[in-house]
Amino acid sequence: MSRSRVNNNLESFIKSQLRLIEIEYSAEIKPTNESQKNLKLVKVERQGDSIHNLRCVSICPGLFRYLMVSLGHNLSDHPLPSHKITVGDNVSLRERPDSESLASGVVYSLNSNQITVAFERDRNLSLDQEFANFCLIKSSNDVTYKRLKKALINLRNYSMRGRARRLIDLLFGKRSPGRPVDIGSIEFVNKQLDYSQKEAITFALRSKELCIIHGPPGTGKTTSIVEVILQLAKQGLKILVCAPSNVAIDNLVERLSAYKVQNMIRLGHPARASKDLHKFTLAAAIARSDENSIIEGIRQKIDGIRGPRDRNKRAQIKHLRKDVKRLESKIIKKVLISSDIVLSTLISASSDGPLKHIVYDSRHQLDVLIIDECSQALETACWIPLTFVDKCILAGDHFQLPPTIVSATAAKEGLELTLMERLLSNFDHELVVRMLTVQYRMHQDIMEWSSKRFYKNKLVAHESVQNQSMSKISNLQDCPPLLLIDTAGCDMSELDVEYDESKGNESEADIAAYYVLHLIKAGVKPENIGIITPYALQVELIRLRLNGKYPTIEIRSVDGFQGSEKEVIILSLVRSNVKKKTGFLSEYRRMNVAVTRAKKHLVVICDSDTVSAEPHISSLITYLNDRGKVKSAREYLSSIKIFKDIKRPPHLRLKKLKRDKKTTKKTSERKANNNKKNISSPDNQKPEKKPIVSQDSRSKADEAIIRKIRQKLVEFQSSSEVKLTFPPTLSSFKRRIVHEIAEELQLKHFTVTREGDKRTILVMKLVPKNSPTMSLIAERSDQENPQQIDEMCLSTEVDTKVDQSSNNLDEQQSKKISNEPANPNKSTEQKTVEEQPVAKHVTNVQEKPPPVDSTKNFDLNSKLDKLKEDFDKMLDLVKKMDSVCLES
C-alpha cells in the first residue's frame, strides 16, 4: 500500500471520493444504458445479463407484502439458458426485449429450471400465463450511488458539536485514540474462545472510540464479533452491525440466533435474506404487528378500487397508499426502538431508509457501530452509518478480497483503498489493532504458505486441525495435503476466446472433473468438495462436466467462495499461453482466498510455466514443489477422454482461425508434394507461415477494423459484382486482414502495384464457369473482355488430375520462360501483379500451355529473382501470366 494514495485531509478526501464514485457509477450503468438505448440485446444475453423466452409458471402472494412470480423456459422440458443473474439482483420484466418494463423486482430464488422474482404488490402486476416470450433483464439503479453521495455530503456538513465529531477527527488523524476504558472482568458467553480471540474481544470492549480486529482466514473472526455483540448487549447498549454484503449479514444473524437472541432485527429487502432467517427481517416484524391487519385491509380496498377504469380513482388510491405508509412507519419505529441489535448492509443503513426513525432521536440513538468485512467495503460506504455513533469496531482482513470496483480508473486513483487499510497506515497497530492468530480450518501444510507470505508467519494451526487427514472422510490413506497437477509442456492451452469473453481451459476442466470422480469413488462426499477458479467461463465448463450428476459440489469463482470452506478444494488457474499472460491472477489477495478455503486437501491445477510469471503464484508453485506432491497432467490424458463429448456453452465465442481445417490440410498436401519434387533444393522449401495477426495482441480497435472489413467482403460475396478493389491508402494491418478474410471466404485476392509504388488489393469471386452467375456477371461487365472475365472467375470444381497436370505444366512453362530474354524497355506505367499465398481452390488449366506473349510486359527475370526462394509463388505467377490481365 502506497502512502501517496492515503488521503487524511477531510475536505480533500470528500472532493476526491465524490469524483471517483461518479466515475464508478458511470462505469456500472454504461453497459445497461447502451444496451437499452441501442437495443443490442443479443450482446446483453450473451454477457449473461438477460434471460429470454420465458413463460409465467406461477404468480401468487408471498414473502409478506410481495408478489412472487416464477418463470421458466417456454419449452417446459428445457432448462433456463446460461446467464449471470443471481439471487438479490434487481431485474426488469418485459413482454419483449424491446418493450417497456412491466415491473421491476428482486430475484428471490433460482435453479436450473426456474427463477422466482419478488415484485411489489402495489404494482398490480397481471401476467398472461399463456404468453411465452417474457424476458428478464438485469437492471441497475442509482440508489447506491445516491446514498454514497449523500453520505459524503453529510460528512462535509456534519456539525462541529455532533456526537460523532471526535470519532470523525480521529479517523482523519486530527487526534489520537483515547485511553482504554476500565470495564472490569468479563464473563465470556462462548467458553471455547482462544487466547488471541479473548484478547481482541477485551480490547474491542475497552476501546473508547476505535478498534480494528484483524482476522486472517480460519481464525474465528465472526466468532469474535458475535461475542463482542453479545457483551455490548449485556451492557445495555444499542448496536448497529453492518457489512458490505447480504451474505455476511446473514452469517452474523445465523450465529446470533444460535444464542437465542430475540431482540434483533435485520433490515433490507426480504428477498435478499436467507430463507431460514426471514423471521428476523423487518418485513416479518411488520407482518407480526397488531397494526398489520389494518394495513392489509387498506390494501384489499385498493385492490377492489382498481380496474380497467382506475384512472378516475387515482386520488382515492393515492390517499389510501399514504395511510399504508403512515401505519408502516409507525410499526417500523416501534420495532427499531425495541431492538437492541440492528443488522444491515452498509447501503441499507442510510438515513433515508428505516433508520431515519431513530438516528435523529436522541432518546433512541445508536451507541456502537460494528463493520464486518470492512476490508471488502468502499470507505465511502462505511461513512453512511459512521456519523450515527461515537464508537466503531472494524473487522476484516486486508489480505483477502478487496471491494468490487468496475472502473479501473476509479480503483487506480484511490477508490479501492479501504477505511481499514487507511487506518492501518496511519496508526501504531499497538494502539488500535488486535490480530487473531490461531486458525481452526487448515492443515498445517496448507496454512504455512499463506502465513509466511501475508501474515509475517504469525498463524498457528490449532491442534485439532494441524495434522488432519483425508482418511477421516475417505478411504484414502496416503493422500497428501498438497497436490500440484502441472500442465506445463502438455499442450493444454487456454481457449482462445474473443476479447470480451471470460477465460476457460477445457483440459484443466477435464482434470478437475476427473479428480472429483476419483475422490467420490474413494468415499469423499460430494458436498465436502469445492472447486474454485478465477474465471466465470471455467466455472461453467466444470459445471457442464459435473453438476448434472453431482449438484451438491460447489463450483464457484474466488469471489463467491470468500467466507466458505471445504474439506477438499480443487483450484484451477486456467491461464496457459505462450505469452505468459495471467490477467487478474495478478491480484495476490484472490490467490490467498482460494488457497485458504481448503481444510484437509488442496489440489492446484495449472500451467506452472505461465502462472509463475506472477511472483506470488511463483512462490506458491515453489512451496507446492517443496512441501507437496507433484504430478504431470500427462498422467491424466487417457482418463480425461471420458469428457471428450461434452459440448461447449452455446454462447462461447472463440477467435476465428485464419484457415479452416479443410484448407489447411489441402495446402499442407500441396506443399508436401512440392517439397518431394524439390527435396534436393532446400532453398525451395517454404517455412510454415505464422499467423499474420497475433490473437493475443488484438486490441478493441483492431477487432472493430476486422469486423468492418469482414462485413464489406461478405456483402461483396453475396452481390453480383465481378470484383472489389481496396484503395492504396490501407495500412499494412488492414491489407493483411483483407487477404486473410478473403482467403477464409474462398475469394481470389491480388495485390496490384501501380505507378509510384501504390498498391491496391483486387478481390474476385470463385464462380463456376458454367453457373448462372457467370451470365449475370457478363451482363454487369459490358466493358470487360468476355474471355478476360472467364479467366478471372475461378472454378470451384477442383479435380485432382487437373492439379497434377497443373504442376507438370508449371514445370514446362518454367523451363520455357527461363530461356526467354527479359524486356529491357518495360514501361513504368504498366501494372505488376503479386499473387498472394495459395488460394483454397486452384484455377482451371488449359490442356496446352498458351504461348508466351512478350507484350504482357512482365519483367520475368526480376520476378524470378524476387521469388527464387518461394517456389510455389513462382509457379503460380507463371501459370497466370498469360491468362490474367488486370485493369484499373
N, C-alpha and C positions, 0 to 999 in steps of 0.2 A: 504494500500500500504506500503510495507516494504522498508525502506530507504536502506537496504542492497542490494536491487536489482537495485537502481539508480546508473547509471554509468555516471559520469560527466567528465571523462578523455577522451579526443578526440581519442587518438590512441587506448586506451583500448576498447572504445566503438566500433570503426571501426572493430577491430580484433574480438570482440565478435559477432557483428552483421553479419560479413561475415560467421562465423561458423554457426550461428543459421539459416540464410536464406538458407544455404546449406542443413542443416538438414530438414528444411521445404520443400524445393524443392524436395528432395528425397522422402519425405513422400507423396507429392502431385502426383508425377509421378509414384510411385511404383505400385498402382493398375492398371493403364493403361498399363504400361510396362509388368507387369506379365500376364495380360490378352492377350496382343498381342503376347507375346513370347510363352506362353503355350496354347494359343487359347482356354482358358476357357471362351468362350463367353456366355455360359449358365449362368455362375455366373455374368458376366457383365450385361446381360439382366435382371437378377433377381435384381441386385442392381440398375437398372434403368438407366444405362449409355449407353444403346443402344436401338434402335428400329429396329426390323426385319420385314420381309415380306411386304416390301413397293413397291409400283408401282409409276411411274412418272405420276402425274396428269397433270402438265403443265410445260413448260420451255419457258421463254421469257426474253428479255432485260428489265431492270427496275432499279430503285434506282440508277440513274446516270450511272456509268460505270460498274454496276454489272449485273450478270446473275441470275435471280430469278427462282429457281426450287422448285416446290410444290410437295410434296409426300404424299400419303395416303395409307391406308391398301390395300393389294392386293385383298381383298374381299370388293368390293365397299360399301357394306352396313354395314361394321364393323368400329368401332372407332379405333383409334390408341391404341396399348397396353399400359399398365401403364408404365410410365417412369419418370425420374427426369431431363430430358433435358429442359432447359429454354431459353427464348429469350436472345441473346447475347453470347450463348455458342459456342465455336469452335467445329465443328463436321467434321468427315471424312465420305465420301460417298463411299460405296463399292458395288460391284455386288454380292458378297457372304461374309459372315462373315470372312472367312479365306483368302480372296483375297486381292490384293494390293489396296490401296486407289486410287479412280478415281480423287478425288479433295477434298480440304479442304475449308470449308466456315464457315459463321457465321449465326446462327439461327435468322431469321428476324421476323417471326411471327409463332404462332401455336395455334390450338384449339383442340378440342377432336377428330376431323376427319382428319386434315391436318397439315403438318409442312412445312414452306417455308424457304429455305436456300439461302443466297446470296453468289454467287461464283464470283471470278474474271473473267471477260470476256476474258482476255488474255489466260486463260487456255484452250480455245477451247473445252469446255465440250460438248459432244454429247451423249445423252442418248436414249436408245431404249425404247419407250413408251409402247411397248408390253411386255417388260421384267417385271416380277412381283416378284422379290426376292431381291430388293435392301435393304441395311441396312445402318443406320446412327449410328456411334459410337462416343460418346463424346471423344474428344481428348484434350490432354494437350500440351502446347507449352512452350518453355523456354524463351519467350520474357520478361515476368515479372521478372523472376529470373535474366536474363542478365542485365536488366535495374536497378534492385535493387543493383546488384553487382557493376555496373558502377557508380552509384550514390555514393557509399561508397568510391570507388577508387578516384573519382573526389574530394570528400571531403578531403581525405587524401592528395591529391596533390594540393589542392587549394592554389593559390598564397597568400603570406602574404600581398600583396598590392591590392588584389582584392576588388571590391566594396562590396562584401558580408562578408569580413573578420570581421568587427565589429559585425555584426549580428551573425556569427558563434561563436565568442568569448563569446558573451552574452548568447547564447543558451547552452554553455557548462560551464557557471559560471565563466568565466575568467574576466568578468567585469559586472558592474551593469547597469540597464536600464537608458537611457539618460533622461534628463528632458523633460517634455511635451512641445510641440511646440505651440506657440500662433497663432491661425488661425482666430481669430475674431469671430463675431457672425455667427451662422449657420441658414440658412433658410431651414427647412426640407421639402423635397418633399412630404413625406407622412404626412398628417396633423392629422392622427389618432394615432400617437405614444404615448405611456405612459411615465411616468417619468423615469422608470428604463431603457427603451429602449433608450430614448434620452440621458441619462447619459452614457450608454455603447457606443452609436454611437459617441458621442462627444469625449469620452476617446480614442476610436479607431482612430479617425481623428487626435487627438493631439499627440498621442504616436509617439515617434521618431523612434523606431525600433521594438517594440513588444507590442502586446495587445492580451489578451485572453478574449473572450466573452463566459461566461458560461450560456448556455441556457437550463434549465430544461424543461420537457415536457409541451407543450402548451403555452410557454411564448413568442413566436414570434421571435425565433432566426433567421429564414430565412428572416422574415420581416426586422429585424435589419441589416442583412448582405446586403440585397438589397439596403437599404438606404445608407449604407456605400459605396457601389459600385457607386451609383448614385452621391454621394457627391465627391468622388475621381475623377470621370469622369468630373465633373464640374470644378475641379481644373486643368484639362488638363493632368492628369496622365494616364499612361498606366497600366492596371490592369490585372493580371493573377489570375483567380479564379479556384481553384481545389477542388476536393472531391474524396474520395476513390471509389465511385460508380457512374455509369451512371445515376441511378435514382436521386441521389442528384444533379447532374449537370443539368439534365433535369428540375428539380424543380426550380432551380435558373434561367435557361433560360426562363422558362414559366413566372415566376414572373417579370423578367426584361422586357420581351416583352409586358407586360401589361402597362408598362410606355413608350411604343413606342420607345424603344431603338433599333436603327438600326445598329450602328457601333460595333456590337459584332459578334463573330464567335465561333462556337462550334467545337472542334477537336474530332477526334475519328471516328471509323467505323460507317457509317450512319445507319447500321442495328441495332446498339446498342442505337440509339437515338429514342425518341418518334416520332411517325409518324407525329404528329401535329407540330413538331419542325424541320422537315427536312430542311426547308428553311434557317435555321441558321447554318447548318453544312458546313464544309469546302468543302465537295463533291458538295454541291449545289452551293457554291460560284464559284467553278471551272467550273461547268456546265453553269453558267450565264455569264462567262467571254467571251470577244470577241475572245480570242485565242482558245477557246474550239472547235470551228468549225474546226480549223486546226488539232487539236488532233483527233477529230472524223474522219476526212479524212484519217489520217495516220492509224488509227485502221481499217478502212474499207479496206485499202490497204493490211494490214497484213492478214485480213480475206480472201482476194482474193488470196493471195500468198499461203496460207495454202492449203493442200490437202493430198492425200494418199502418195505423194512423197515429202513432205515438208522438208525432211532431207537435200536435196540438196540445199535448200534455207534458211537454218538456219542463215547464215551470214547476209543475207539481212533482215530477220525478226529481228535479234538481233540489227542491226543498226537502224531500224525503231523504235524499242522499246526505244532505247536511246534517240531518238528525242522526243518521247512522254514524257519521264521522264524529259527531259530538259525543255520542254514547261510547264509541270505541276509545276515544281519547281519555274519557273518564275511567274506563276499565284499565287502560294501559298505565295511567299514572298510579292507580291503586296497586297494580301488580308490581310495578317497579319500586314503589315505596316499601312494599312488604318484602322485597327480595334483598338478601344480604350479598348475594353473589350474582353479578350480571355478566354474561358472556356474549361476545360479539366479535365479528370480523372488524378490522380497523375501519373499513369503509362504512359499515353499518353503524359504527359508533358516532356518527356525525350528529351535530346539534340540531340538524333539521330532520332527524329521524325520531324514533321513540324516546331517546334520551333527552329530548328537549323538555320533557315534562318534569325532569328532576335536576338537571345540571345548573339551572339558573335559580333553583330554590335552595336558599341557604339552610333550610331545615332538613333537607334530604340529599345533601351533596355527597359525591363520591370521595372516599378517603385515599385509596391506593389504586394505582394502575399497574397491572402486570401485563407485559407484552411478551408472549411466547413466540418462538421462531423469529425474533427481532432481526436476525441476520438475513432473513428472506424478505423483509419488508422495505419498501421505499421509505426513506426518512420522512418525506412529506406526509405519508400515510400515518406515521406514528404521531405526527403533530395534530391529527384530527382529535384524539382524546387527551393528549398530554396537557392541554390547558384547562382540563376539568379537575386536576388533582395537584397536590403539593408533594407527592412522593411517587416514584416509579421504580419498578423492578423489571429489568430486561433479562431475557433468557434466550440463548441461541448458540450457534457455532459458526463463526465467520469463515471456517474452513470447509463448510458444506455449501449447498446450493445458494447462490445469490438471488436477488429479486429477478423476476422475469421482465425483461425490457425488450420491446420491439425495435426501437430505434437505436442503431449502433452509434449514431452521433450523440444522442442524449446520454447513452451509457458512458461513452468515452469522455464526455465533458463533465461528468460528475454525478449523474442520476443514479448510477449503480453503487455509489458509496453510501453505505447504510449508517444509521444512527449509531449502531453498536461499534462498527469499525471506527467511526469518527471519534467516539468517546475513548476507545481503547488507545488511540493515537495521542489523545490529549492528557490522560490522567496516569498517574502512577498506579499500576494494577493493584498494588497492595491496598490502596485506598478505596477502590470501587469494585474490584473483580475477585470472584472466587471460582476456581475451576474444579470440576468433578473429575476424579482420576481413576476410579475403579470401574471397569467395564464388565458387563454381565451378558454379553452376546457372543463374542467371537472366540474361537480357538486362539491360543497364544500366537501361533504362526501367522494366522490371518490378520491379527491385530498389529503385529510389530511393524510392518511396513508403514502403516498409517501413523502409528505412534512416533516413529522416528522421523518421518517425512514432514508431519504437520504439528505435532504436539510436544516437541522437544523431549521425546522419549519418556514422557511422564505417565503414560497409561499403564495400568496394571490389570492383567486378566484375573478375575475372581476365580478362586479355586474350583468353583462349580462348573466353570466353562473352560478352564485353562487347557485341559488335555481331552476335551470331549471327542468322542469317536463316532464314526459313521456306523459302527457295529451296533450301536444302541437303537438305531432306527432302520437297519437293513441287515442283509446277510453278508455285507462287505466287511471283510476282516482286515485287509491291508490297504484300505483306501486312504490316501494321504490328504491332509487338509488343503493342500495347494496343488493344482494341476494346470500346467500350461500346454495347450494344444496349438502348436505353431504351424501356420500355413505358409510360411516363407519358403519360396522355391517350389511350391506345389501347384502353381498355375491356378490359384483360386482368387482371382481378382474380383474387386467390387464391380457391380453393374455399372455400365457406362450410360448413365441416365441424363435426361435434359437438365439444364442448369437449375430450374425451379422445382425439381423433384427432390425428395428425400433420398438418402443413400441406402443401398442394400447390397448384401453379399450372399448369394444363394448357396455357395459352398459352406460358408460358416453357418447358415441357417440349417443346412442338412446335418452338419456335425452336431450342432446344438440339439436338434431334434433326436438324432440317433443316441446321443449321450443320455437324454431323458429316458428313452426306451430302455437303455442299459440299466439306469438307476431303478426304474419301476420294476424291471424284471428281477432286480436284486432285492426287492422288497421295500423300496422307498415309496411312501405315499405321494401321489401327485401334488396334493396340497402343501407338501413340505418343500416343493421345488419352485424356485423363481428364476426367470430368465430376464436379464437386463441388457439393454442395448441403447446406444445414444440416439438411434435414428428410428423415426416412425415407420419407414418402409421396412426396415429389418424386423420390427415388431410384427408387422403384417405378414411378412414372409414366414416367420417362425410359427405364427398362429395358424397359417394355412396348413402347416405340417402336423400340428399337434392339437389345437383346440377343439377340433371336431370329435376327437376321441377322449381327450383329457381336458375338459373345460375348466377344471379347478386349478390348473397350473397358471400362475400369474406370469404374464409376459408383458412387460411394460418398459417404458423409457426410464432413464435415470431419474428424471424429474418426477415421474409418477411413483417412484419407489422410496423417496426420502421418507423416513419415519417408519418404514416397514422392515421386516427381517424374515429370513427363511433359513431352514436347515441347510439347504444347498442353493447356491447361487451360480448360475452359468452366465458369464459375461461375454458377449460378442461385440468386438470393437469395430467390425465391418471394413474399415479402410484398408485397402490393398491396391496400390498403384505405383507405377514406376517413378512418378514424381514425388512420392512420399508425402502427398497431401493428407493432412489429418483433420481438417475442418475444425469443428468445435470440440474435438478431443483435446485441444489445447487448453480447455478450461480445467485446471487441476482440481478444482472443488468437485466437479462432476465425477471425476475418477475416484476421489476419496469416498464419495457417497456410494458408488457402485460396489467397490471392494468391501466396504464395511457393512453391507447388508447380510453377508454370509455368516452362519453360526459354526457349522462343522466342516463344510467343504466348499471351496471356491474353485471354479473352473474358468480359466481365461482362454478364449479362442481368438486368435489374432495373427496378423502377419507382422512378426516382430521387426522385420526389416523396414516396413512402412511406419508403424506406430512409434518406433523408437526414435523417430525424428523429434518427438516431444520429450524434453528432459525428464518430466515427472513419470511418463509412461516408461521411458528407458530405465529409470530406477526401479520401477515395478517389475519389468521383464528381468532385470538383473537379479532382483530379490527372488523371483519365482525360480530362476535357474539355480540359485544358491540354496534355497530352502524347500523347494517343491519338486514335483516330478514333472518331467518334460517329455512330451510326445510329439512326433511329426504328424501332420494331418494326413500324410500318405498312408498311415496305418488304418485310416477310416475310408479309403477310396472305394473298396469293394462293398463295405457296409452301407454307405450312403446311397447306393444305387436304388434302394427301395423308394427313394423320393424323386426319382427321375421323371415321373409322370405328373408331378404336382404342377398345376397351372399357375402362371404369374397373375398378379392382380390385374383386372381389366383396365384400370386407369393408368397403369405403368407406361411411361413413355421413354423408350431407350433412344439414345442418339443414333441416327440413321447411318448405316455403313456406307462407305464410298461405293462399293460394288456389291451386288448380291452374290450369293454363293455360286449360282449357275455361271455368271460371268467370270468370276474368279477362277472357277475350275476350268472353263473353256480357255481362258487366257493362259493359265498355267500349262495346259496341254500343248498349246501352240508354242509357248516358249520352250517347253521341253523338246518338241520336235526340232525347233530351230537350233537348240543347243546341241542336239545329237549330230546335226549336219555340220556344225561348226566347232566340234569338240576340240579340234587341233588349234583353234584360234581363240585364245582366252579373251582377246580384246573384243570379240563379238558377243561375249556373254554379258547380258544386261543385268545389273544388280536389281534386286527387288525394290520396287518403288515405295517410299514411305508415304503415309497419308499426307496430303497437302496441308490440311489444317488440323492441328492437334486438338483432339476433343477436349482435353483438359484446359486448353488455353483460350477457348472461345469465351468472349465477353457477351453481355446482353446486346451490345451494339452489333457484334458480329452475327448473332442469331437473327437479328432483325433484317440484316442485309441478306442472309441466306434465305430467309422466308420470302423476301421480296423477289429475289432472282428466281426462286423455285416457282412462285406464282406466275411470273412472266413466261417461263418456259412451259409450264403446264397449260396456260392459256393458248400459247402458240401451238402446242401439240394437238389440242382439240380443235384448232381452227383449220381452214383450208389453205392457209398461206404456204408458199413453197419454202421460204427461208426467213430467217430472223437475223438481223445484224445488230451487234452491240458496238457502241462507239469506242474510239481510241482513248477516250477520257477515263475509262475504267481503271481503278487501281489494280495493282498486282494481285491483291487478295480477291477482289471481285472477279477478275479474269479467271483465276483458278477455280473459284466457286462455279462460274458459268460452265467451265469444262467438266467439272465433277458431276454437276446435276444433269447436264446434257448426256453424259455417259450413262448415268443411272436411268434416265428416261429413254434410252436407246435412240438418241438423236445423234446425227453426224455433226462434228464440230471442227472448225478450222480456224487458224489464226492467219489473217490476210495482212501482209505488210505493204503499206502504201508509201508514196513519196514522203521523204522526211522521216522515215522510220516510224510512221504512225501505224499502229496495229489495231485492226478491228477483229471481232470474232464473228464468224459466219456459222449459223446453226441451220441444219437441214433435217428433214424428216426421213425416217426409214419407212418407205412405202413400197409395197409390191408393185412391179411394173404394170401388171395387168389388172390392178384393182380399180374400182370405180373412182377412187380418189384421184388417180392419175389424170383422168379426163377432166376432172374439176380443176386440178392444178394447172393443166394446159390452158383451160379457158381463162383462168385468172392471170396467166402469164403470157399475154399475146406478144409481148416484145421479146420474149425469150426464144432461143432456138429450140425447136422440139427435141432434136437429138440431144442437145445440151441438157434439157430438163430430164430426159430419160436417163442420162448418165449421172445427173445429180441426185436423183431419187434412188435410194439404195434398197435392194430387195431384202425382205425379211426371210425369204426362203433359203435356208442355208443347207448346202449339200456337202458332205464330206469329200466326195470325189472332186468337187469344184475347188475345195480348199487345197487338195493335193495338187491339182493341175495349176492352181494359182501359184503355189510355191515353185513348181517347175518353170512356169512362165516367168516368174520373177527372176529365176536364175538365168534363163536365156536372155531376158531383157537386160539384166545387169551386165552380162558379158558383152552384149551388143553395144550398150551405151558406153562401156568403159573405153571403147576404141573410137568413140566419136569426139571430135575436137570441140572444145568449149567455144561459145560465140563471143569473140572479143568485143563486139560492138553492142553488147546488151544495153538497152535503154534503161535509165534510172526511173523512167515513168511507168515501166511495166511492173506488175504486181508479182510478188513471190509468195508461194504457198508453203506454210509449215504445217504439216498434218500432226494432230495431237495423238497421244497414245492409242493403242489398238481399240477399236470400237467393238461393241458387243456383237455386231453382225458384220460378216465380211461382204465385200462387194461382189457383184456378178462379174465374171471374167469371160472375155471372148475366147473362142477356141484357138484363135491365132492372134498373136500379139500384133497390134497395129504398128505400121511403120513410124519411125521417129520423125517428127516434123520439127525442123530447126526453127521454124517461125514461132514456136511456142515460147521462145525466149527464156528457157530455164538455164541458168548458169550451173550446169551439171557438175563440173569439176569442183566448183565452190561448194555446192550442196554435198557432194560426196565427201569432201574434206571435213565438213562440219559433222557429218553423220557416220564417219568411219568407225566410231565406237558404239554406234547404235544400229545394228544390222536390220532389226525389224522396221525401224523408221525408213531406212534407205529403201527397203523392198517395197514398202507401201507407197513411198514417193514415186518410185519408178513406175509402179503399177498404175498410178493415177495420172502420170504426166501428160498422156495423150488423150485422156478421157474427161479431164476436168478443166474447165475454163471459167474462172470466177469473175463476174462483172461487178463493178462498184454499184 
